[in-house]
Amino acid sequence: MDGQYKKDRARQEKISRAVGISAAAAVHLVLLATALTGGLKYMYPPPQEQAMLLDFSDYEAEVPKQVKTGYEPRAEQADPDQDIKLIQQSQAQHEGTKLNEAPEATSDDFGDVDIKEPPRKKEIDRRALFPAADNKTKKDTLAAQVADRVSDALKAGHAQGNTKTGETSGEPNAQLEGRTVLGTLAKPAYSTQASGKVVVEIWVDRNGNVTSANPGAVGTTLPPGTLWEAAKEVALKAHFNVKSDAPELQKGTITYIFNLR
């Protein structure tokens, strides 16, 4: 039974293969016949090329027309003798007949009273009261109030510092060209009730020591007496910086201020 089935199957495959080959051959034959009879021709040798001559002698390039945009003022009837009037002018549409004057303001029960604002007081800049509070100052400006001893932090001319320039109110002041006081100038000890100043003329050597003092120089306002001697005594204790090129004895003054106690 199996042998008969295999034989039938082989016979069917042969028949199918033969039919397929025959159909493919028929299709190719039809295509070939169509190509041969369809008018496909090839000219050999090819025909000679023909040239075309174009004449541009009478050709003029067309200039594009300029078209203006917007609107131009036009008069309904042109009159060359009439003055030109601008359409847009800087003038009012209607001319007034009188000046624009507002009614004068008057005082009545409902107000309209001109009240002047009182002058304002200038506000005090609190930062100016404490200049060192912002921690931006180069030197300690509060040193005079808190320091137990005089240091280099005190500015020149301060009452408790080196009197280099300027004068101090109520404190001793030394004037010696090119020299500065070392430390501070001592205040005279006195018990006399008097107010004024004593100018002491001093002579200073190159080492900065006061060799002699003479009270009562120009500028003295107090009469000779106890205060003169007190000023002379403290003047002899003053010391200045060493200066080798200074005169052997350099002349200067120290002013002492006396106040009522």
C-alpha positions in Angstrom: 0.0 0.0 0.0 2.8 2.4 0.9 4.7 1.5 -2.3 1.7 2.4 -4.5 1.3 5.8 -2.6 5.0 6.7 -3.2 4.7 5.9 -6.9 1.6 8.1 -7.3 3.3 10.9 -5.4 6.4 10.7 -7.6 4.3 10.7 -10.8 2.4 13.8 -9.6 5.6 15.7 -8.9 6.9 14.9 -12.4 3.7 16.2 -14.0 3.8 19.4 -11.9 7.4 20.1 -12.7 6.8 19.6 -16.4 3.8 21.9 -16.3 5.8 24.6 -14.6 8.7 24.5 -17.0 6.3 24.6 -20.0 4.5 27.6 -18.6 7.7 29.6 -17.9 8.9 28.8 -21.4 5.7 30.0 -22.9 5.8 33.3 -21.0 9.3 34.1 -22.2 8.4 33.3 -25.7 5.5 35.7 -25.6 7.7 38.5 -24.2 10.3 37.9 -26.9 7.8 38.0 -29.6 6.3 41.2 -28.3 9.7 42.9 -28.1 10.5 42.0 -31.7 7.2 43.1 -33.1 6.7 46.2 -30.9 8.6 48.8 -33.1 11.9 48.9 -31.2 14.4 50.1 -33.8 18.0 51.2 -33.6 19.4 53.5 -36.2 23.0 52.9 -37.1 24.9 55.0 -37.9 23.0 57.7 -35.8 21.7 60.8 -37.7 23.9 64.0 -37.7 23.2 66.5 -34.9 21.4 69.7 -35.9 22.3 73.1 -34.2 19.9 75.9 -33.2 20.8 79.6 -33.5 19.2 82.2 -31.2 19.3 85.9 -32.1 19.3 88.3 -29.1 20.3 91.4 -31.1 16.8 93.0 -30.8 16.2 91.9 -27.1 16.0 94.7 -24.5 16.0 93.9 -20.8 12.8 94.9 -19.2 13.3 97.4 -16.4 11.2 96.7 -13.4 8.7 99.4 -12.5 9.0 101.1 -9.2 5.9 101.0 -7.2 5.4 103.6 -4.4 3.7 102.5 -1.3 1.5 104.6 0.9 -0.7 107.5 0.2 0.2 110.9 -1.2 -1.9 114.0 -0.5 -4.0 114.9 -3.4 -6.3 117.9 -4.0 -9.6 117.5 -5.6 -8.8 120.4 -8.0 -5.2 121.3 -8.5 -4.4 125.0 -8.2 -0.7 125.8 -8.8 -1.1 129.4 -7.6 -2.4 128.4 -4.2 -0.1 127.9 -1.2 0.7 124.4 -0.2 -1.1 123.3 2.9 0.1 120.4 4.9 -2.4 117.8 5.8 -0.7 117.2 9.2 0.2 120.3 11.1 1.1 120.9 14.7 -1.9 123.0 15.6 -5.1 122.6 17.3 -8.2 121.6 15.4 -10.1 124.6 16.8 -8.7 128.1 17.3 -9.5 129.6 20.7 -10.9 133.1 21.1 -9.2 133.9 24.4 -6.3 132.9 26.6 -6.5 129.7 28.7 -6.7 131.2 32.2 -7.8 129.2 35.2 -9.8 130.9 38.0 -7.8 132.1 40.8 -7.8 129.8 43.9 -9.5 131.4 46.8 -9.8 130.3 50.4 -13.2 129.2 51.7 -14.8 127.0 54.3 -14.0 123.9 52.3 -10.3 124.3 52.0 -8.1 125.4 49.2 -5.8 127.0 51.7 -2.0 127.0 51.0 -0.4 125.5 54.0 3.4 125.5 54.0 5.1 122.4 55.2 7.3 123.1 58.2 11.1 122.7 57.6 12.3 119.2 58.3 15.2 118.6 60.7 18.3 117.1 59.2 18.6 113.5 60.3 21.8 112.6 62.1 23.7 109.8 60.5 24.2 107.3 63.3 27.2 105.8 61.6 29.0 109.1 62.0 28.6 108.9 65.8 30.5 105.6 65.9 33.0 105.7 63.0 34.8 102.6 64.1 31.8 100.4 64.6 31.8 99.3 61.0 35.3 97.7 61.4 36.5 99.5 58.2 38.8 102.1 59.7 42.5 101.6 59.3 43.3 102.9 62.8 41.6 102.5 66.2 39.8 105.9 66.6 38.5 104.8 70.0 42.0 104.2 71.4 42.0 107.6 73.2 39.0 106.6 75.3 39.9 103.1 76.2 43.7 102.8 76.2 45.6 102.8 79.5 48.7 104.1 77.8 49.5 106.0 74.7 50.3 103.9 71.7 51.0 104.4 68.0 47.2 103.9 67.3 46.6 107.5 68.4 46.6 110.0 65.5 49.0 112.9 65.2 47.8 116.0 67.0 45.6 114.1 69.5 45.6 115.5 73.1 47.0 112.2 74.4 49.2 111.3 71.4 52.3 112.6 69.7 51.7 116.2 68.8 53.0 116.3 65.3 50.6 118.6 63.5 47.9 121.0 64.5 46.9 122.3 67.9 44.8 120.6 70.6 42.3 122.4 72.7 43.0 122.4 76.5 46.1 120.3 76.2 49.9 121.1 76.0 51.1 121.7 72.5 54.7 121.6 71.3 56.1 123.4 68.3 59.6 122.3 67.2 60.3 122.2 63.5 61.0 118.7 62.1 60.8 117.1 65.6 58.0 115.2 67.4 57.3 114.6 71.0 58.2 111.2 72.4 55.3 110.0 74.5 53.1 112.8 75.8 53.6 116.2 77.3 53.0 116.2 81.0 50.5 118.6 82.5 51.6 121.1 85.1 50.5 120.6 88.6 48.8 123.7 90.1 46.2 124.8 92.6 45.9 128.5 91.6 42.5 129.5 90.3 43.4 131.1 87.0 42.5 130.6 83.4 44.9 131.3 80.5 48.0 130.0 78.8 51.7 130.1 79.3 54.1 129.8 76.3 57.5 128.3 77.3 60.5 128.9 75.0 62.6 125.8 75.0 66.0 124.7 73.6 66.4 121.1 72.5 69.7 119.3 71.7 70.2 116.7 69.0 69.3 113.8 71.3 65.9 115.3 72.0 66.5 116.5 75.5 65.2 120.0 76.7 68.3 121.7 78.0 66.7 125.0 79.1 63.2 126.5 79.3 62.0 130.2 79.6 58.3 130.8 80.3 56.5 134.0 79.2 57.2 133.8 75.4 54.9 135.6 72.9 51.3 134.3 73.3 51.4 134.1 77.1 48.2 135.4 78.7 48.9 134.8 82.4 51.1 137.1 84.5 54.4 135.8 86.0 54.0 133.6 89.1 53.4 130.1 90.2 51.9 129.0 86.9 55.0 130.1 85.0 57.2 128.0 87.3 54.9 125.0 87.0 55.0 125.3 83.2 58.8 125.6 83.2 59.2 122.5 85.4 57.2 120.2 83.1 58.7 121.7 80.0 62.2 120.6 81.1 60.9 117.0 81.3 59.7 116.9 77.7 61.6 114.6 75.2 61.7 114.8 71.4 63.0 112.4 68.7 66.7 112.2 67.9 67.8 114.1 64.9 71.5 114.1 63.9 71.2 116.9 61.3 69.4 119.3 63.7 71.1 122.4 65.1 73.1 121.7 68.3 70.5 123.6 70.2 67.2 123.9 68.4 64.6 126.5 69.5 60.9 125.8 70.0 57.9 126.4 72.2 55.5 124.5 74.4 52.1 126.0 75.2 50.3 125.0 78.4 46.6 125.7 79.0 45.4 126.5 82.5 41.7 126.3 83.3 39.7 127.2 86.4 39.0 124.2 88.7 
